[in-house]
Amino acid sequence: MTKASGELKVQAQAALSKSVAVTNASDPLQSVIDLFAKEPVWLFIDDFHYASEFVQAELAEQIKHAAEESVQILIALIPGRSQDILLANADLQGRILDIEFAYWSPEELAEIARLGFPALNIRLEPGAAARLAREAAGTPQLMQAICLSLARDMGARDAPLDPPRQIDIDEEVISRICRSVAQRHSDLSETLTQMRLGPTQRGTTRKIYKDAAGSDCDVYQLIIRAFGMDPPAMRLTSAELQARVDSLVGERVANLWPSVGHIAELANLAGAERKIDFGGDLRWVAILDPYLWFATRWLSL
């Protein structure tokens, strides 16, 4: 009972020393119950939001059954999706305690750079760590990738610099290292291309807008650019996204929200996991894959 594959892979630590791993169990659910029902440990289920609605419903039923047998369970969901488990199985109402976590703050992200670079004999100028953290958009995964790219750029990938050096983080450095991070995940370039093209045309032509530089853009191209605009954010309300898109062309762009839904469908068809969470009637959209968001910011210009 983990993901759609049905393979069970559980790791738990009991009494601070005992580690247990169970894989490919013939009856995953009963194995979990037998193993953890009376133990002072928790079963952690990650990426619930990536599963299809059918798989979510199956998992929710199994979670309910396991919980009734005294298995203690933690379920990780992205912001805005805490109700998914209840939508999958209403019988879990009142049995779930919702603990909300936000994206990392800029200060928390900057601490990664402040602690890491001195170990490489690299001194950052004042404010440099915060400038790097801004590009991470609340995601430690991206912050670590950005710092690694900078370390490579400085020649400190494998060993500390000798002698120590100070680095100034200007816009040219930011552009170089961030593009390097985006390009290292080139497998997303085709996904980005399909998102930018939008769905296949059927008998109608899209309205073309002119941006401030005089370039022709349709709504799908504008949405991709808007995702990567300042301030960096991987989750936007419909109003926020509309304002960003409108600012690119200086006028109201029509039919924006349905087009966002089409982009989410195209992105999610491109791989085994959902990359964009489209809030639909909830009027928000979130890019789940931080590297896909990074590509909209640094590869879609």
VODOGU-765237 format. One line per field, with one value per residue (C-alpha): residue in one letter; x, y, z. Coordinates in Angstrom, 3 decimals, always signed. Each point is the difference from the previous one (the first is absolute). Example, Ala and Ser with C-alpha at 12.3 -4.5 7.8 and 13.67 -1.06 7.14 Angstrom:
<seros>
rest <- [A:S]
u <- [+12.300:+1.370]
v <- [-4.500:+3.440]
w <- [+7.800:-0.660]
</seros>
This chain:
<seros>
rest <- [M:T:K:A:S:G:E:L:K:V:Q:A:Q:A:A:L:S:K:S:V:A:V:T:N:A:S:D:P:L:Q:S:V:I:D:L:F:A:K:E:P:V:W:L:F:I:D:D:F:H:Y:A:S:E:F:V:Q:A:E:L:A:E:Q:I:K:H:A:A:E:E:S:V:Q:I:L:I:A:L:I:P:G:R:S:Q:D:I:L:L:A:N:A:D:L:Q:G:R:I:L:D:I:E:F:A:Y:W:S:P:E:E:L:A:E:I:A:R:L:G:F:P:A:L:N:I:R:L:E:P:G:A:A:A:R:L:A:R:E:A:A:G:T:P:Q:L:M:Q:A:I:C:L:S:L:A:R:D:M:G:A:R:D:A:P:L:D:P:P:R:Q:I:D:I:D:E:E:V:I:S:R:I:C:R:S:V:A:Q:R:H:S:D:L:S:E:T:L:T:Q:M:R:L:G:P:T:Q:R:G:T:T:R:K:I:Y:K:D:A:A:G:S:D:C:D:V:Y:Q:L:I:I:R:A:F:G:M:D:P:P:A:M:R:L:T:S:A:E:L:Q:A:R:V:D:S:L:V:G:E:R:V:A:N:L:W:P:S:V:G:H:I:A:E:L:A:N:L:A:G:A:E:R:K:I:D:F:G:G:D:L:R:W:V:A:I:L:D:P:Y:L:W:F:A:T:R:W:L:S:L]
u <- [+0.000:+2.072:-0.356:-1.939:+2.469:-1.240:+3.537:+0.489:+3.150:-0.150:+2.824:-0.573:+2.244:-1.044:+1.688:+2.482:+1.961:-2.193:-0.435:-2.441:-0.431:-2.775:-0.181:-2.141:-2.297:-2.624:-2.674:+1.351:-2.899:-0.102:+3.791:-0.124:-2.702:+1.813:+3.289:-1.077:-3.353:+1.514:+3.330:+0.800:+0.862:-1.692:-0.607:+0.848:-1.812:+1.465:-1.257:-3.674:-0.950:+1.858:-2.287:-3.026:-3.473:-0.527:+3.252:-0.722:-3.349:+1.662:+2.700:-2.495:-1.975:+3.176:+1.096:-3.375:+0.258:+3.592:-0.828:-2.882:+2.582:+2.091:+2.580:+1.235:+0.238:+1.433:-1.056:+1.979:-2.015:+0.910:-1.532:-3.600:-0.572:-0.579:-3.620:+0.908:+0.066:-3.482:-1.330:+1.340:-1.772:-2.502:+0.108:+3.369:-1.735:+0.858:+2.829:+2.556:+2.011:+1.137:+3.457:+0.698:+3.510:+0.890:+2.752:+3.379:+0.584:+2.771:+1.955:-0.191:+1.152:+2.827:+1.345:+0.879:+2.429:+1.287:+0.925:+1.166:+2.279:+2.420:+0.717:+1.215:+2.130:-2.397:-1.027:-3.262:-0.425:-2.700:-3.447:+1.216:-1.590:-3.350:+0.314:+0.570:-2.891:-2.365:+0.459:-0.918:-3.641:-0.372:+1.466:+3.121:+0.431:+0.545:+2.163:+2.349:+0.140:+0.788:+2.769:+1.458:-0.036:+1.839:+2.551:+0.641:+0.324:+2.603:+1.970:-0.842:-2.157:+2.337:+2.247:+0.165:+1.715:+3.599:+0.502:-3.480:-1.907:-2.825:-2.677:-2.310:-3.490:-1.095:-2.700:+2.447:+1.010:-3.625:-0.949:+2.922:-0.450:-3.798:+0.019:+2.505:-2.383:-2.928:+1.993:+1.216:-3.624:-0.359:-2.496:-2.564:+0.653:-2.507:-2.631:+0.616:-0.292:-3.374:-1.257:+1.051:-1.666:-3.284:-2.593:-0.537:-2.044:-3.388:-1.517:+0.692:+2.948:+1.432:+0.099:+3.492:+1.263:+3.038:+2.279:+2.029:+2.799:-2.430:+0.128:-3.126:-1.204:-3.045:-1.560:+2.026:+3.327:-1.050:-1.028:+3.373:+1.822:-2.274:+0.795:+3.651:-0.492:+0.965:-0.620:+0.978:-2.888:-1.061:-3.596:-2.184:-3.640:-1.964:-0.002:+3.774:+0.615:-2.478:+1.782:+3.381:-1.224:-1.811:+3.148:+1.938:-2.263:-1.588:-3.566:-2.440:+0.701:-3.241:-0.744:+3.100:-1.166:-1.220:+3.332:+1.837:-1.996:+1.079:+3.645:-0.333:-1.482:+2.842:+2.671:-1.528:-0.277:+3.734:+1.098:-1.002:-0.457:-2.130:+2.051:-2.691:-2.870:-2.888:-2.356:-2.834:-2.990:+2.306:+1.676:+3.635:+2.721:+3.223:+3.010:+0.881:+3.333:+2.429:+2.246:-2.904:-0.741:+3.694:-0.117:-2.909:+2.137:+3.336:-0.638:-3.181:+1.227]
v <- [+0.000:+2.893:+0.978:-1.245:-2.796:-1.795:-0.632:+0.413:+1.611:+1.141:+1.097:+0.710:+0.558:-1.272:+0.597:+2.281:-2.966:-2.639:+0.392:-2.103:-0.222:-1.969:-0.222:-1.819:-1.466:-2.419:+1.756:+3.523:+1.307:-2.903:+0.043:+3.645:-0.696:-3.008:+1.848:+3.350:-0.399:-0.348:+1.730:+3.595:+1.012:+1.935:-0.965:+2.914:+0.272:+2.577:+1.412:-0.894:+2.948:-1.493:-3.032:-0.182:+0.376:-3.757:-0.797:+2.673:-1.642:-3.416:+1.378:+1.892:-3.197:-1.834:+2.899:-0.096:-3.757:+0.203:+2.897:-1.998:-2.692:+2.541:+0.707:+3.581:+1.755:+3.285:+1.160:+2.725:+2.274:+3.223:+3.309:+0.310:-3.748:-0.907:-0.884:-2.535:-2.911:+0.918:+0.396:-3.467:-1.503:+2.039:-2.613:+1.453:+3.218:+0.655:-2.544:+2.303:+2.718:+2.599:+1.443:+2.794:+0.725:+2.895:+0.332:+0.777:+3.660:+1.943:+0.131:-3.778:-0.564:+2.524:-1.960:-2.849:+2.309:+1.684:-3.352:-1.794:+2.388:+0.739:-3.750:+0.384:+3.047:+2.231:+3.275:+1.500:+3.748:+1.386:-0.680:-2.651:-2.908:+1.801:+0.676:-3.695:-0.944:+2.232:-2.155:-3.167:+1.125:-1.630:-3.355:-1.436:-2.419:+2.920:+1.878:-2.969:-0.349:+3.706:-0.173:-3.113:+1.766:+2.955:-2.305:-1.642:+3.428:+0.951:-3.229:-1.217:-2.992:-2.663:+1.845:+3.344:+2.855:+0.748:+2.875:+1.151:+2.349:+2.483:+0.055:+2.793:-1.134:+2.306:-0.508:-1.564:-2.650:-0.672:-0.440:-2.311:-2.350:-0.103:-0.787:-2.740:-1.523:+0.193:-1.498:-2.930:-1.135:+0.092:-2.870:+2.656:+2.004:-2.033:+0.426:+3.743:+0.032:-1.783:+2.388:+2.979:-1.369:-0.723:-2.525:-0.835:+2.609:-1.085:+2.483:+3.157:+2.342:+1.347:+3.686:+1.387:+2.670:+2.239:+0.255:+3.047:-1.013:-0.226:-3.818:-1.987:-2.334:-2.170:-0.721:-3.168:+1.690:+2.822:-2.388:-1.780:+3.308:+1.143:-3.102:+1.043:+3.700:+1.869:-0.486:-3.688:-2.249:-3.522:+0.480:+2.795:+0.945:+0.619:+3.739:+0.065:-1.870:+2.175:+3.134:-1.371:-0.968:+3.310:+1.905:-1.678:+1.409:+3.029:-1.226:-2.578:-3.478:-1.929:-3.643:-0.292:-2.476:-2.755:+0.298:-0.571:-3.208:-1.104:+0.662:-2.115:-2.870:+0.127:+0.092:-2.884:-2.163:+0.334:-2.310:-2.496:+2.649:+3.122:+3.112:+2.667:+0.072:+1.965:+1.253:+0.524:+1.379:+0.705:+2.603:-0.838:-1.876:-1.507:-1.366:-3.149:-0.685:+2.740:-0.617:+0.502:+3.329:+0.870:-0.736:+2.433:+2.638:-0.618:-1.865:+1.600:+3.511]
w <- [+0.000:-1.226:-3.660:-2.997:-0.652:+3.106:+1.156:+3.730:+1.174:+3.592:+2.189:+3.643:+2.939:+3.411:+3.318:-1.796:-1.290:-1.633:-3.762:-1.981:-3.772:-1.681:-3.804:-2.500:+2.628:-1.313:+2.078:+0.550:+2.082:+2.429:+0.258:+1.048:+2.569:+1.434:+0.190:+1.379:+1.762:+3.468:-0.554:+1.114:-3.571:-2.789:-3.619:-2.320:-3.353:-2.371:-3.319:+0.551:-2.222:-2.975:-0.149:-2.290:+1.515:-0.261:+1.807:+2.626:+0.730:+0.338:+2.280:+2.135:+0.607:+0.994:+2.222:+1.770:+0.567:+1.249:+2.334:+1.495:+0.805:+1.963:-2.698:+0.399:-3.362:-1.279:-3.475:-1.816:-2.289:-1.750:+1.200:-1.116:-0.224:+3.640:-0.795:-2.686:+2.417:+1.256:-3.533:-0.764:+3.019:+2.016:+2.799:+1.016:+1.088:+3.632:-0.053:-1.666:+1.736:-2.529:+0.698:-2.478:-1.261:-2.261:-2.571:+1.544:+0.829:-1.802:+3.259:+0.445:-3.562:+0.307:+2.966:-2.388:-1.812:+3.156:+1.548:-3.136:-1.856:+2.876:+0.107:-3.612:+0.875:-1.918:+1.588:-1.225:-0.065:+2.332:-1.404:-2.442:+1.867:-0.002:-3.731:-0.677:+2.299:-1.944:-3.094:+1.927:+0.467:+3.413:-1.045:+1.703:-2.908:-2.368:+2.498:+0.282:-3.789:-0.396:+2.604:-1.651:-3.372:+1.518:+1.639:-3.371:-1.591:+2.616:-0.457:+3.498:-0.913:+1.419:+2.471:+1.870:-1.796:+0.868:+0.537:+1.119:-2.289:+0.316:-2.666:-1.025:-0.993:-2.800:-2.611:-2.463:+2.568:+0.936:-3.661:-0.728:+2.937:-0.188:-3.706:+0.740:+2.557:-2.434:-2.875:+2.114:+0.097:-3.779:+0.119:+0.876:-3.169:-2.025:+2.719:-0.055:-3.789:+0.088:+2.672:-2.072:-3.156:+1.775:-1.188:-3.662:-1.867:-1.324:-2.409:+1.991:+0.116:+3.200:+0.699:-0.335:+2.384:-0.269:+3.022:+1.010:-2.403:-2.912:-0.196:-0.884:+2.788:+0.516:+3.383:+0.595:-0.582:+2.306:+2.784:-0.094:+0.236:+2.814:+2.072:+0.053:+0.734:+3.165:+2.807:-0.285:+1.046:-0.905:+1.158:-1.370:+0.301:-3.175:+0.775:+0.465:-3.230:-1.902:+1.213:-1.093:-3.458:-0.525:+0.971:-2.807:-2.715:+1.639:-0.385:+1.350:-1.385:-0.520:+0.862:+2.140:+2.649:-2.376:-1.812:+3.298:+0.381:-3.489:+0.875:+3.154:-2.014:-2.524:+2.702:+1.920:-3.105:-0.602:+2.828:+2.643:+2.699:+0.103:-0.578:+0.315:+2.470:-1.492:+2.686:-2.486:+1.890:+2.963:-2.250:+0.577:-1.833:+1.372:-1.849:+1.942:-1.694:+1.118:-3.006:-2.388:+1.671:-0.236:-3.725:-0.454:+1.690:-1.710:-3.263:-1.321:-0.700]
</seros>
